[in-house]
Amino acid sequence: MARGSQAYLEGDSRRSAIEYQRAVQLLSQTGRADLIAKAVLTQCAAAVTGLESQGCLAFNALAQDASQADQAYARLLNGELQAKDVVNLPHTHRQLGSAMAKFIALKGQAQPTEAELAAVLSEGLAAAQAQTGPFSQLLALALLRRYGWPDGLLWTSGVSLAEAQGWRRPLLAWLEVGLQEKSRSGDVITRERLLRQRQRVLELGSRPR
């Protein structure tokens, strides 16, 4: 699965699909749906880092045999987290999930205060920064965006993490987020710089395939 994720992050969809399929086929020989479910979730997590919007549909057929932790994780990846899921999330994601559950609850209130919103937004950002390793941090940022954190709080970190690893697919995705943000704010200078960076990524490396 690691090879498939690496190929995906580098922008090679064909090699990624081959590696993922090979890994799932090997696990299928065990007949254990719980192991296959974990593999599928790994693939889905990689897709989230690329800011893809589709849900983890392949997990649905395996959900009844998956652990509570994996079911909660799947809902987290799908943008369907419930407050009761937080305690069942893998330990590394509980702080992040807690912030998201609080944010969802606040959005359901008629008039949440600015202080309450600011506190939860900060909690989510801190949880993302506390993740171990660039992939986990990038995944956390992508999840924050999926749950409604403002792009202006996220895109620079997303670009920095992706470019530091040479991960072309999430880099191009976060550059696009930055371009949209700077178009809205009217920051022409930064927008032009981001356009040049994006063009270099596309010219010096292969496009996501």
C-alpha positions, 0 to 999 in steps of 0.5 A: 500500500505504501508504494501505491500511496507514494505513486499517487502523491507523485502524480502517477495514477496508473502506477498507483492503481496497479500497486493498490490493486496488487496489495488488495489482491494479496490481502484478499487471499486471506479472506479477511475483510478487516485487513482489506478494509485497512488497505482501502482506508490507506488508499482513501487517505491518500486521495484526501491529501490530494483534495479529492472530493469523492468519498471512500466508497470501496469501504462500504462493502467491507464496513460490517466486518471492519473494526469500530476504529476503522468505521469511525476513521472512514466517516472521518475521511468521508466528512461524515464524522459524528461526535460519538466517533471521536472516542473510537478514532485511532489515537493519532486522530482523536485530537483532530476529530475532537476539534471537528466534532466541536466545529460541527456542533458550533455550526449547528448553533444559531449564533456561535460567538466569534471567540468560540469559533476562533478557539475551535479553529485554533484547536484544529490547526494545533491538532494538525501541526501535532501530527507525526510526519508530513503525510499525516500533517497534510492529511490533517490539513485536507480534512480540516478543509473538508470540514470547513476550516477557511482556506486562508488558514490552510493553504500555505502550510499545505503548499509548504508540506507538499513541496518539501516532499516533492509530492506533485499531486497535493502540491498542485491541489494546494497551489490551486487553493492558494490561487483561488484565495489570492484571487478572492483577496485581490493579492495580484503579486502572490497570485502571479508567484503561485502561477509561476510555481504551478507552471514550473511544477507542470513543466519540470515534472509529469502532470498527474496521470 
